[in-house]
Amino acid sequence: MKFIDEVKIQIFAGDGGNGVASFRREKFIPRGGPNGGDGGHGGSIYALADHNLNTLIDYRFTPVFRAKRGENGRGSDCYGKGAEDIVLRMPVGTIITNNVTGELMADLEHDQQKVLLAKGGRGGLGNLHFKSSTNRAPRQFTHGEPGEQFELRLELRVLADVGLLGLPNAGKSTLIRAVSAARPKVADYPFTTLYPNLGVVRVDAGRSFVMADIPGLIEGAAEGAGLGHRFLKHLSRTRLLLHVIDVAPFDENIDIVRSAEALVDELRKFDETLYHKPRWLVFNKVDMLPEDEQQVVCSRLLQALNWQDRWFAVSALTGNGCQALIYAIMEYLQQLQPVSEEI
């Protein structure tokens, strides 16, 4: 299924039904009095988070939703029937904003979270509400209120604990395959990954975290170059970034350092908050280097990058070093506050 992460829709809540002016007419009861009922309420529109969904593609083909209006009131004190509400199921992680004003209307962070988007109009009052000692035969009634209507922008941001960051063909997809049950496409050409992939990494019984892989970034991504710029926003909810760097084949003439620094610069241009997120270096494909050179190459790169934070040397293909990496990630995440409190 194609990954759709941003759509625009229009929603129209139902209008309330009109009240009615009616009088009781029965034999031997010449002055029965008013008995006009109220109109029914219009249908409202809700959003419901559903963890079984992972794309907004359904809303690409059905962009307009209209709830029904309430029924009009009737005589004999009969109230109009209220219209049914509409519930729009959306993936967990969907952000809903008013496309006209930019106002945030909902952020679906939890499964089964339900949010009112557009309220249906209230039904009008029948004339039985207007009777009094001085107005025994009221002919007043009110019309139903109009329902709310909005143009919305739905934006899906995947919910993951750890995000993978790197150049095309750095081995991010291979890494997520090695540590989780996710099976993204892996090939020897750039931009193999076209859409974000999520994988649940199970460390041991009762301990796991979610890892996200987005398309590789290139220099100029913040201005729209390549594919990854469209999905950088998905890293905004992560609590830790893994900067995956391909170290093989290591060649002094290949400027790995400049490429790595350029990618980090793209983060800063796209979002300062994303740039300041905790980030670890992961040197991948070390198995393609001679064993006696692996530590030397990593040390050179760390020195050139002036890197003082945590780093790991792994081979996503063979699995070497991956176990130590995921245990370190799990230990780090357990020391943090829950994601729901940070977002």
N, C-alpha and C positions, 0 to 999 in steps of 0.2 A: 504494500500500500504506500502511496506517495505521502511523504511527510509534509503537512501543511501547518505552518506555525503562526500565520497571521491572516486574518480575514476581517471584513467589515460586514455587519448585518444591520437590519432595521427591525425594531420591535414596536408593536402597537398593542397596548393593553385595551381591553374592551370597555366601551362606554357603559355607564349605568343605564338601566331601563327607566322610563318615565313613570312618575306617579299618575294617578288617574282621579278625576272628579266623578263620583258616582253616588247615587242615593238609593236607599232601600225602598223598593216598591212592592208591597204586598197588600193583598185584600184585607180590609179592615184596619190597615195601619197607614193612614194618610200621611203622616209625618214621620217616616222611618228614620230620617237623618242620614248623614253622610256615611258611606261605607267603601270609599275608594282606597285600594291598597297601594303599597309602595312598589316601586320598580326594583328589580333584582340588581345585584352588583355585577359589574363587568369583570371578565376574567383577567387575572394578573399574570405576569410572566416572571418565572424564577430561573435561576441558574443552579445546577446541581453538579458538584464535582464527582466524577466517576473514575476510579483507578483502572477500570477496564479499557478506557479510551486512551489513545496516545497521539491523536492527531485531530485537527479541526477541519478535516477535509469535507465532512458532511455539510458544514456551513458555507463552503465554497459554492455548492450547488443549490442550497436553499437559503438565500440570504435575507428573506423577509418572513416574519412571524406575526400573525394577527390573532389575538384572542377574541372570542365572541362577546357581543354586548349582552347585558342582562335583559330579561324579558320585562315588558311593561306591566305595571300593576293592573288589576282588574277589580270589578265590583265585588260585592259580598265579602269585603275584607280580605280579598285574595291578593297575596303578594306575588310579584313576578319572580320567576326562578333565576337564581344567580348563575352566571356562566362559569364553566370549568376553567381552571387555571392551566397554563402551559408551563411545562418544566423542560428546560433545555439542558441536556446532559453534555458536560464538557470535561476535558481531561484535567486531572489535578495539575496545578501549576499555571492555569489560565488566568491572565490578567485582563479585566474588562474595564475599558475606559470609554467615556463619552467622547465620540469622535469630533464633536463640534466644540465643546468647551475644554476637553482634555482632562476632565475630572475623573479621578479613579472611582469606579463604582463597585468593584469587587476584586478580590485576590483569592482565588480558590486554592488554598494551601493544603486542605485535608480532604480525604475521601468522604463523600456524603455531606460535605458542607453545602448548605442551601442558602441562597441569597436572593432577595427580592430585587428585581431589575426595573420593572414597570408595574405600577399599581393600577388595578382596574378602577373605573369610576364608581362612585357610590350611586345607588338607585335614588330616584326622585321620591318625594313624599306624596302620598295620596291625600285627598281632602279630609279624611277622617282626623288628620293631625291638626286641622285648622278650626275645628269646631270649638265653640266657647259659649258662655252664657249670653253673649251679645252677638254671636255669629253662629246661629244654629243651622244654617244651610250654606256652608262655605263652598265656594266654587273654585277656590285656589288649589293648585297642585304645583309641584316643581318637576322640572326635567332632570334626567339623570346627568351626573357629572361626566365629563369626557375622561377617558383613560389616558395614562401617560404614554408618551411615545418618544423613542430615542434612536439615534444612529450610533451604533457601538463599534468599537474596534476590539477584537479578540486577539490576544497575543499569548502564545504558549511559550512559557519558559520552563524547561525541564527541571525537575527537582532532583538534584544529585548532591552527594556529599563532596565528591572529588571530581574535578574536571581535568581532562587531558589537553595540553596545549603543545603545539609544535608545528614544524614545517610539513608540507606534504611528503609522504613516504618516510616520516621519522620513525614509524613503527607503532603509532598509537593504537590502531585497530588490532594489530597483532598482540599488543599488550593487554587490551581489554578482553580479547579472546583467551589469553593465557590465564587470566585471574578470575574470569567470570563465565557464565553460560551464554553470554552474548556472542553472536556469530556474524559480525559485520564482514563485508566483502574485503578481501585482502588481495592486492595485486602489486606488480612491480612498476606501476606507472603513477604519476602524480594525480591527486584529487580522486583517488579511488572512493573515499568516503564522501558522499553527497549530502547526507542528512545526519543529524545527531544520533548516536547510538547509546543506549543505556544498558548497563550490566550490573547485576547484584553480585557483589563480591562477598562470599561467605568465608569468614576467617575460621570460625569453629562453631560449635553448637551455641546458638543464641547470640552470636555476634556477626554482624554483616554491615556493609555500607554500599551505597550506590555510586557507580562511576559513570561519567559521561564523556563520550568521545565526539568531538565536533570536526568538521572538515578542516584540513590543514590551512594555516595562515601563510601569507607571503607578504613581502614588503609592499606597503601601500594598501593593506587590507582595510584600514580605517576609512580610506577614501573610496572603498568599493572594489578594490582589486581582488581577484580570485573568488573563492566561494565562502571562506570562513567568516568574513565580516558579517554575513547575514545571521550567523549563529553565535557570535561572540556574546550576545545577550544571555544565552543559555548558561554561561559560566557565572553570571552575576549572583545566582543563588547558591553556588558551591561554597564550601568552607575551606577548601584547599585546592590549589592548582599544582599539577605535575607538569613541569616543562620538560618534554621529552626531546632529547637531542641525539641525532644519529652520529655516532663517532666512528663509523666504519664505512669505507676504508679511510683511516686517518691519513691525511696528507697536509703537510705544512702549507701547501699552496692553496688548499681549500679553506676559505675563511669561515670556519664554523662559528667562531666567536662573533664575527660581525653579523652573521645571519641570526644568531641567538639574540644579540642586543637589538637588532632591527625588529625582531618579533616582539620583544618586550616594549619597545618604543611604540609599536602599534597598539598595545594594550593601553598605554598612557593616553594616546590620542583618542582612543575609543571611549574610555571611561576611567577616570582617575581612581575611582573606588575599586574597580577591577584590578588596576595596576598595583594597588597597595594590599591586595589579598595575599595571605600566606602562600608562598610558592617554593616548591622543592625542585631540584634538578634531578632528572633521571637520564643517565647516559645509557642509551640502548645500543644493541648490536655489538656488544663488547666481545661476543664469541667469534666475531670475524677478525679480531686482532690477536696476534700471538700473545700467549699468556704472560710472557715477561714484559710486554709493552702495555698491557691494559692499565695497570696502576700509573705508569708514567704518563700515558695519554690523558687520563682523567686528571692527574695533578696539574699538567700543563694547562688544560682547559679551565680548571678551577682558579688557577693563578691569573690567567688572562682575563677571566670574567670577574675577578676580584670577589669571588663568591665565598660568603662566610656562613651561609645557612646549610641546612641538611641536603645531602645528595646521595644518590644510589647508582650503582653500576649494575645493569641487568642485561639479560638476553631474553627478550619476549618470545623468541622462536624456540629456544631450548628450555626456558623457564628458570634458568639460573638467576638467582638474586630476587626473583619475584616474591618468594615467600617472605623474605625479610622486609621487603617493601610494604606488602599489605599488612603485616603485623605492626609495622611502625605507623602506618596510616591509621589503623584501628585504635592503637594506643593514643595517638594524637587526637582523634575525633572524640574519644571518650572523655577527654579532659575539657572539651568545649561544652558550652550551653547547647540545649536542643535547637535544631534549625528553626523551629517555629518561633522562638524567642528572638532570633537574630534578624529574621526577614522583616 
